[in-house]
Amino acid sequence: MIRARAYPICLPAAVTYRIAATKWRPGVQKPLAARYSRAMTSLTATENAAIERAADAPMLAQVERWAAINSGTGNLAGLKRVAGELADAFSALPGEVRLVAADPVESVDAAGQIKVTERGDHLHLRVRPEAPVQLLLTGHMDTVFAADHPFQSLQWIEPGVLNGPGTADMKGGLSVILAALTALESSPLAERVGYDVMINSDEETGSHASAALIAELAKGKTAALTYEPALPDGTLAGARPGSGNFSVIVHGLSAHAGRNPDDGRNALLAAADLALRLAKLKSPTLKVNPAKIDGGGPNNVVPDSAILRVNMRPSTPEAMIEAEAELRDAVAAVSREHDVHCHIHGNFNRPPKPLDPAATRLFELVRDCGATLGLPPIGWNATGGVCDGNNIAACGIPVVDTMGPRGGAIHSPEEFLIAGSLAERAQLSALTMLRIAERGTV
């Protein structure tokens, strides 16, 4: 059951005004066409019919149902339930829905051993692969909230604002994908467009189990849309840095801390030295966060093993290449000076996503479609976060990766979805796809 209670939440004044202006009540979404009809003067009859269809989709009910199922990345049972719900919903579209087994994911445990983690299946739908225009639409079914996390329920915290795990990030976005594609399929322009829909189960942990699938599906696409939430005021994420998580396993030599410490090789000290060296690599194009050191033992034993965990975020492809070389150089220097053996595990799983000319044209198309719909001006800003849009852009495909509904406070128990934005974002996506179909390009 969804409960309503007062809950202080900071929304921009313009957002609060728009919610109030729609006279929203739970369970009802006023179509965007009705709210902004005076501004929608350059829509064709075909476009108008499609966006009205998009607004009529039962998105809010879908979000409530899907978000009520815990689908933390590690909750395989919950992911299986959500995948089944999504497969049923997306089977309304042409093509065949299939569940794709996740690739195995390797990581380093606190003892320095490589372990393999199982992830849930990914959903894939392919429609009209022979069409001249090919699009990729992606989302994720997992959330950051584990099965035993206290944040499990949904509640209306003020009129039009739904608080709940995954409401914005990104079960709201999944409902927008389905609504927009349903609207596209109702249009005579649909035959010009083919598309792949990919909904993975491990985006929140870096998409290691789905990276190969994303790269495969991105090949040859005209453009891609990913449905991470927009900011509460509708602002999109523009350029993104890359991100890589590395575990450096350090093997030293144990010895008695009192009798013969000089015979030992202190792995913990070497890991700490490496952390300091890597921290000094920080620059305007590279963020470095030495995050954790595992290792050590009794106070009277020189530690013979340690693991340094570090995150690196380069802002450009060139900075990524340089950072990887500097990491290896630092590891080599520490190995030599401390007489230890080091092994690097990890990679840059999210390449940097700069805005190239093709991506800029796609952003401008989305902005112009928003203006046609009478939405407040849509802008975009660089952000420090990463997502599957990074992986798609690395394949040379223009992508806008915040096409989901407006919301905020993601990854926290205060996560919220602005319910009225479901319809507006579905219409924005539908119109964007129709105009790509008309142009044959972005």
KOLLOKE-496386 format. One record per atom (N, C-alpha, C): x, y, z. Coordinates in steps of 0.02 Angstrom, whole numbers, plus 50000, padded with zeros to 5 digits. Atoms other than C-alpha are relative to their C-alpha. Layout:
BEGIN
XYZ;...
END
This chain:
BEGIN
500434994050000;500005000050000;500445006250000;499644993750003;500615017549960;499685004950048;500264995349949;500435029550105;500185007149981;499864992950011;500345048350095;500165003250067;499844996349940;501195059250223;500395006249980;499614993950013;501985076350235;500744998250004;499295001550002;503825075650191;500355005949968;499674994150029;504935090950168;500504997949947;499535001550053;505835090050003;500135006249960;499804993850033;506775103549910;499944999349925;500084999850073;506125105949734;500085007249978;499974993250027;506515120949624;499305003149998;500654996649999;505135133949632;499614998849936;500355001150063;504735131749448;499694993149996;500265006850000;504515113049472;499394999750044;500575000149954;503375115549622;499405003449968;500554996450033;502345127949521;499674995649947;500295004050054;502135116149375;499594994350028;500405005349969;501555102149490;499335002750022;500634997249975;500265113349570;499545002049943;500404997550055;499705120449405;499614994649964;500345005450035;499205103349339;499404997450039;500545002449957;497985100649484;500014992350003;499895007250001;498705083149496;499684996850061;500205004149944;497955069749605;500244992949988;499735006750009;498605052049637;499584995949951;500335004350047;498205040149495;499805003349936;500214996550060;497875053549366;500585003849971;499494996150034;499085060549238;499655004149946;500304995650050;498465075449141;500455000149939;499575000250059;499085073748961;500345006649988;499614994050013;500445085848916;499695004249945;500304996350055;499535090348757;499475004950025;500514995549974;498125097748860;500305005850037;499694994749960;499295107548973;500365005149957;499574995650039;500355114848835;499745001049929;500275000150068;499175115048686;500155006449962;499884993750035;499475133448647;500705000349971;499314999750023;501345130548627;500144995049945;499875005350047;501195115148518;499725001849931;500264997450063;500975124148353;500344997249939;499635002450058;502235115248242;499994992449996;500075007350004;501655097248263;499594998149939;500415002850054;501045087348114;499444995950031;500555004149975;499445077448130;500264993250023;499705006449981;500495061548136;500345000550068;499654999149936;501565068348277;499515001150057;500484998549947;500085074948374;499644993650023;500335006249982;499215058048368;500464995650042;499535004249964;500785049248428;500125002550071;499864997649933;501125060648575;499394999550045;500605001249959;499325059448632;499984992850023;499975007149982;499535040648629;500514998950056;499495000849949;501125042148732;499755002150069;500254997549935;500255052248868;499484995550031;500535004349975;498865039448883;500244993550030;499745006449975;500015025148933;499954999750076;500085000749927;499785018149110;500664999950037;499325000049973;501525023249165;500025000150076;499974999449927;501155027949345;499844993350033;500185006549971;500315011249381;500584995149990;499435004550012;501805002249303;500565001550050;499474998149954;503045011949409;499834997450070;500205002249933;502065008149567;500094992450007;499955007349997;502014989549526;500734997849998;499305002250007;503834987949471;500435002150059;499604997649944;504554998549612;499844996550065;500195003749939;503624988149741;500394993550006;499595006149999;504774973549695;500725002050010;499304998449990;506504974749768;500424996749946;499575002650052;507774972749629;500715002850007;499304998349989;509434977149709;500434995649956;499585003750048;510854971649596;500164993050024;499835006649974;511254957049711;499404995750016;500615003849984;509444951449735;499764996449938;500155003650062;509334938349598;499264998049996;500715001950000;507584932749650;499575006049981;500384994050017;506924950549644;500105002149928;499864998350070;507774953849477;499624995449953;500375004850042;506974938149407;499265001949997;500704997849999;505254944349461;499905006149957;500074993950039;505524961549386;500104998549926;499885001750070;506224954149225;499384996849970;500615003150025;504654943649209;499455005149988;500494994750009;503544958849235;500155004249938;499804995950057;504534968749107;499904996249934;500105004050061;504504954548981;499274999849980;500724999950015;502614953648995;499795006849971;500204993350023;502444972548973;500275001449930;499704998350064;503644974248827;499804995149944;500255004650052;502874959248737;499425003049961;500534996550038;501504971448683;500295003249937;499684997250059;502764978148557;500154994549950;499795005150049;503234969248395;500674997050020;499365003149985;504724957748398;499944995250058;499995005149948;505214944448523;500435002350059;499624998449939;505734948248701;500394993850021;499595005549975;507174937548761;500395002250062;499584998849942;508114936148924;500694997349986;499315001750018;509994935948901;500404998750064;499605001649941;511124927349027;500565005150009;499484995149984;512324939149114;500694996849994;499315002350000;514194937649087;500254999450071;499735000549932;515174931849239;500415006250018;499654994049977;515914945849343;500524998050052;499465001549954;517594944249429;500155006150044;499794994749954;518114954249582;500504997150049;499505002149952;519424953649718;499715000650070;500284999749932;518874949149894;500535002850049;499574996949951;519654955650055;500644996050013;499415004249991;520874941050057;500455000049938;499604999750061;521514945249883;499854994549950;500185005450045;520644930649800;499495002449948;500484998450052;519714932049635;499374996050010;500645003549994;517874927949654;499565001949942;500474998950055;516514926449524;499315001250029;500664998149975;514844934949555;499494999049944;500545001150048;513234929849469;499545006149999;500484994550008;512084943349401;499364997449967;500635001950029;510294942949341;500005000549924;500084999650072;509704940849162;499855007149977;500174993650032;509584955849046;499434998949951;500555000450049;508064959548938;500215003249935;499854997350066;508244962148751;499394999149954;500535000250050;506954966248618;500275003249936;499794997350065;507344968648433;499405000549954;500574998750045;506104976248310;500265003049935;499854997650068;506314978948122;500755001449989;499284998950010;508204976448106;500185001949928;499874998350070;508034979447918;499825007349984;500224993150013;507334997247936;500615004549990;499424995650015;508425011647872;500275003850060;499784996649940;508485020448041;499994995050058;499945004849945;509095010248190;500165003750065;499924996749935;508935016048370;500154994850054;499895004049940;509525009048536;499705003650060;500294997249939;508505012148693;500214995550058;499755004049945;509255006648858;499765002550068;500174998549930;508795006049041;500274994450044;499785005349955;509154995749194;499454998450050;500515002349954;508044985449307;500244999650072;499745000549932;509204985149458;499995006750035;499954994049958;509274997649601;500584999150048;499455000449951;510565001549734;499764997350068;500275001949935;509414995449874;499954992450005;499995007249991;509764977749934;499344997550030;500625002949975;508404965749987;499885001450074;500084998749929;508744969450170;500075007450018;499964992849986;508854988350151;499335002450028;500634997849970;507554997550257;499555003949952;500404996050048;506975008050107;499694995349950;500335004950043;505694996650025;499315002249977;500704998450015;504005005450017;499945006649963;500154993950037;503205019249914;499515004250039;500474995549968;502305034549977;499995006749964;500064993350029;501645051049912;500235005050053;499734995549950;502665064350001;499745007149992;500394994050012;501745078949925;499634999049935;500385001250062;500505080749782;500464999749939;499615000850061;501305073949625;500704997450009;499315002249988;502905067849708;499984993250035;500015006849974;503135049149735;500704998150024;499385002249969;504495043149853;500014992450000;499955007349999;505105025349832;500644997749966;499385002650028;506585014349786;499944998549925;500015001250072;506915015049599;499455003749963;500544996550035;505445026449561;500285004449944;499674995850051;506595038649469;500574996249966;499395003350024;508135027549449;499934992550005;500294996550057;507475020049346;499384996449975;500615003350023;505825010949343;499525004849967;500364994950037;505035027249293;500235000449929;499724999850067;506205027549145;499794994149957;500225005950038;505715009849095;499295000849975;500694998950023;503885014749088;499985005249944;499964995050053;504355029748980;500224996849934;499795003650061;505265018448856;499414996649968;500565003950027;503745007348837;499465004649972;500514995450024;502535021948819;500215003349935;499764996650061;503615030748689;500014995349941;499985004850056;503855015048585;499294997949979;500705001550017;501995010948595;499725005649956;500214994350041;501665028448527;500314999749931;499665000650065;502955025948390;499674994849956;500305005450038;502155009648338;499315001949972;500664997950025;500485018548314;500065004849941;499894995050053;501275030248186;500164996649933;499795002650065;501435027247998;500755000549988;499274999550007;503255032248019;500374994150032;499685005449964;503585016648122;500414995549953;499665004650045;504095006547969;500705002549980;499334997450016;505595018047944;500504998750055;499575000449941;506285014148116;500024992950028;499895006149962;507014998448191;500345001850066;499694998349936;507614997548369;500164993750041;499855004949948;508404987148505;499875003250067;500094998049930;507844988748685;500434995450042;499585003949955;509104983048815;499905002650071;500094998349929;508684983049001;500444995350040;499535004449966;510134976549103;499864999550074;500125001549930;510224969849279;500565002350046;499414998549959;511884977049337;500295006949987;499744993350015;512024995349288;500275003350063;499804996549939;512165001049468;500684997850026;499345002349980;513754990849491;500505000449943;499524998850053;514574996149328;499884996449935;500175003450063;513754985149194;500554995349976;499495004850021;515194972749196;499704993849967;500325006050027;513974958549159;499615001349937;500394998350060;513154967849015;500385004349951;499624995550043;514534978248937;500064997349929;499935002950067;514794966148793;499345000349962;500654999650032;512924965848757;499865007149977;500104993050019;512844984848756;500405001649938;499574998650058;514304985848635;499744996749937;500275003750058;513534972748521;499395003649972;500634996950023;511844981548513;500115007149975;499874993150022;512604998848488;500265000449929;499704999950067;513444993948325;499505002149947;500404998150058;512745002948174;499395004150015;500604996349983;511435012848268;500055007349977;500034992950018;510875030048209;500085004450061;499984996249937;510665036148387;499774995450056;500215003849942;510345029948563;499695004750052;500324996449945;509245035548707;500034995550061;499965003749937;509545030048886;499595003850052;500554997149961;508265033049022;500155000950074;499864997449933;509175038749178;499565006150012;500444994349987;508135052149266;500335006649984;499784993150006;508285070349219;499985003350069;500044996349937;508535083149356;499285002550010;500684997849987;506965090049440;499755005549953;500214994750045;506955105149323;500044997949927;499985002550068;507185094249168;500685000349967;499324999550029;509045097549141;500284993049988;499705006350020;509965083549051;500744999850021;499285000949990;511685076349088;500345000349933;499644999450063;512895081448952;500624995750000;499385003849999;514725076448951;500074996550067;499865003949940;515235063149076;500734997949999;499325002849997;516955057749137;499974992449991;499965007249996;517535039949124;500084997950072;499915002649932;517695028749276;500314993149997;499715006649994;518775014149323;500134998350073;499865002449932;518865004049484;500564994849997;499425004450001;520504995449520;500144997450070;499765003149939;521074983349654;500724997949987;499305001850006;522954982249674;500184995350057;499835005149951;523444966249762;500755000250012;499294999449982;525094968049855;500214993950041;499725005849965;526094952649907;500685001850029;499364998749967;527474955550035;500274993750031;499705005749965;528334944250160;499905001150075;500134999349928;527824941050340;500644998850040;499445000949953;529044941950485;499775002250069;500184998049932;529014944450673;500165007450008;499924992849994;528774962850713;500545002050050;499504998449950;530004961950858;500674996849986;499375003750009;531294948650817;500365001749935;499674999050065;531624951250631;499585003949951;500454996350046;530524964850555;500335001749934;499674998250062;531844969250426;500014994349949;500055005650046;531674951950352;499325000049964;500664999850031;529854955850311;499955005349946;500164995150051;529104965650168;499285002250013;500654997749975;527654976150233;499545001949943;500464998850055;526254974750106;499535005850015;500454994549982;525154986850202;500335006749989;499634993850010;526495000250200;500075001549925;499944999050073;526744997550013;499345002449971;500664997850025;524874999249982;499865007250019;500104993149979;524825015350083;500435004849958;499564995950043;526305022249984;499695000849931;500324999750066;525405017849823;499405004650001;500594995649994;523825026649883;500215007349997;499774993150000;524805042549915;500265002149931;499744998450067;525675041749746;499435001149951;500564999350047;524035039249654;499605006350014;500364993849984;523205053549748;500335006049969;499634994450030;524555065049679;499895000549925;500134999850072;524005060749501;499415004549983;500594995850011;522455071649523;500185006149958;499884994450045;522325084949388;499335002649976;500644997550026;521005095549300;499634994949956;500325005050043;520675080549185;499974993150033;500015006549966;520815066649315;499845000850074;500155000549929;519995063249482;500224993150024;499755006249973;520795049949591;499764999350072;500245001149932;520015042449748;500264993350026;499815006149964;521035029649846;499494998950055;500605000649958;519545022449938;500074995350059;499995004949946;520045007650045;500644995849994;499465004949998;521484996450099;499774994250044;500135006149963;521124978550151;500684996850016;499385003549985;522484969150242;500215000850073;499754999549932;523524967950398;499774994250043;500175005449954;523364956550547;500245001550070;499774998849931;524094954350721;500545005350003;499524994549993;525124968850786;500734997750000;499315002349996;526654957850805;500244996449937;499825003250063;526704951850624;500045005349945;499954995750060;527334961450472;499514997349948;500525002550046;525844960350352;500294998349932;499745002350065;526204950450195;499525000849943;500474998850056;524664955350095;499565006050016;500464994349994;523564970450064;499695001149931;500344998350063;522334976349933;499795007350004;500204993050006;522154994549883;499445000649950;500564998750046;520484999749806;500025007449981;499964993150023;520515015449700;499545001149940;500424998050057;519315024349582;500345005749964;499704994850040;519955035049439;499485002449949;500504997150046;518875046949334;500335005049953;499714995450049;519675054249178;499455003449960;500524996250036;518725067749084;500054999349924;499925000850072;519415063648911;500314993249985;499675006350018;519965048048816;500755000350009;499284999349993;521735054748816;500214999550073;499855000349928;521695057049005;499934992950026;500095007049980;521075039049023;500624995949983;499405003750021;522545032148925;500595001950045;499454997749958;523755042849025;499934997450072;500115002349931;522965037849192;500184992650007;499835007149997;523135019349153;500754999050000;499275000550002;524975021749110;500305002250066;499744997549936;525275031949268;499874995150057;500145005049950;524425018649373;500524994449997;499525005550008;525565005249303;500715002350021;499354997549980;527095016249327;500065000450076;499994999449927;526635019549509;500054993150033;499975006849973;526355001049542;500704997149991;499335002550011;528024996849464;500505003150048;499544996649954;528915009849571;499934997450071;500115002649932;528115003649732;500264992950005;499755006949999;528504985649687;500764999950007;499274999850000;530314990149659;500275002650067;499734996849940;530575001449810;499844996350064;500195003749940;529654990449935;500164992649995;499835007150011;530254973949861;499394995550011;500625003849996;528464967549845;499774998349929;500305001750065;527454959749705;499295002749999;500664997050006;525894968749644;499654997449938;500415001950057;524474963549531;499405004749996;500564995350010;523194975749458;499404996249973;500635002950024;521404969849440;499505005749989;500504994950015;520084980749356;500165003649935;499914996350063;519894992549209;499555006150001;500464994550009;519035008049147;499374997349967;500615002950027;517315000349128;499525005249972;500404994650028;516545017349089;500475004949965;499574995250035;517505026848953;499715007050005;500264993249999;517375045848953;499495001249944;500524998450049;515875053148862;500015007549986;500024992950020;516325070048786;499445001249951;500524998350049;515045079148680;500335001649933;499754998950067;515575077148499;499455003249958;500514996650040;514655085648354;499364996049991;500605004150010;513465070948325;499584999950064;500375000049937;512995070148509;499685006850012;500284993349991;512745088948513;499385000949957;500594999650043;511545087748366;499414996350031;500555003749968;510535074548459;499735003850060;500244995949944;510455085348615;499585005949974;500374994450028;509885099948508;499324997849973;500645002650024;508535089148429;499534999050059;500415001049940;507895084148602;499765006850027;500184993349978;507925102448654;499455003049957;500494997150046;506965107748499;499324996450006;500635003649991;505675093948524;499665002250064;500294997449938;505435100048702;499675006749989;500294993550014;505145117548638;499354999349960;500615001250039;503875111048512;499434997850045;500515002449953;502955102548655;499815005250052;500154994849952;502955118648755;500314998950068;499675001149936;504095112148891;500455005950017;499494995049982;505205124048989;500654998349963;499395001350039;506875126048898;500424994350030;499595005749979;507895110048906;500735001649988;499284999050005;509735112248941;500374993750021;499605005749978;511165100548980;500655002650029;499384998249965;512665101449095;500444993950008;499545005449985;514215091049119;499894997550071;500105003049934;514125079249268;500584995550016;499465004449979;515335068849369;499804992750003;500245006849997;514255053249365;500094996449934;499935004250060;514335038849241;499404995449994;500565004650011;513075026849164;500134996249935;499925003750063;512785015649013;500095004549940;499874995350055;512805031148904;500735000549984;499274999950013;514695031048926;500204994549953;499825005850042;514815013748850;499755000749929;500294999150066;513675018148706;500405005249961;499624994750034;514615034148665;500684997549978;499355002850017;516245024248665;499974996049935;500085003650064;515535014648516;499895004849942;500084995150053;515395030848418;499285001849984;500714998850012;513505032248436;499775006050041;500264994449960;512685048848486;499464997650048;500475002349949;511705046548646;499825005750047;500234995949944;510655056648767;499784995150053;500095005449951;510645046748928;499595002050061;500454998149945;509425056249040;499315001649971;500664999250030;507805054048943;499444997750045;500505002349953;506905047349095;499625005850032;500404994849968;505645056849202;500415004350047;499674995649953;506105071149316;499954997250070;499995002549932;506605066449491;500665001850033;499394998249965;507985067349619;500134995850061;499785003449939;508855061549778;500114992649989;499915007050016;509275045349690;500564997050043;499525003749959;510295032149783;499935001850074;500124998449929;509525038049947;499274998450016;500705001249982;507925034550046;499545005949985;500414994250019;507335051849991;499855000149925;500105000250073;507275046549806;499275001749983;500684998150019;505775054449720;499925000649925;500214999450070;504875054449554;499465005449996;500534995150014;503875069349489;499524996649951;500445004550038;502395059249428;499765003049934;500244996950061;501755071749302;500505000249943;499494999850052;503405071049209;500034993549960;500025006250040;503085053149152;499715001349931;500334998650065;501895059249017;500425004649957;499624995350041;502975073848963;500624996849971;499395003150026;504535063148947;499854994649949;500205004850052;503615049448852;499865003649935;500144996150060;503005062748731;500645002749969;499364997550025;504745070148718;500384994649962;499665005550034;505475053148674;499654998249935;500375001850060;504095049048551;500135005049944;499904994950052;504295065548459;500724999849975;499305000550021;506195063948457;500104994349951;499935005850044;506085046648379;499655001249933;500364998650063;504795052248251;500405004749956;499624995250040;505895066648196;500654997049974;499435003750028;507405055348180;499774995849941;500275004050056;506315044148072;499895004349939;500134995550056;505805058947964;500655002249966;499364997650027;507595064947943;500434994449972;499565005550017;508405047947929;500665000550036;499384998949963;509765054448046;499855004850057;500094995049948;510035065648196;500195006949973;
END
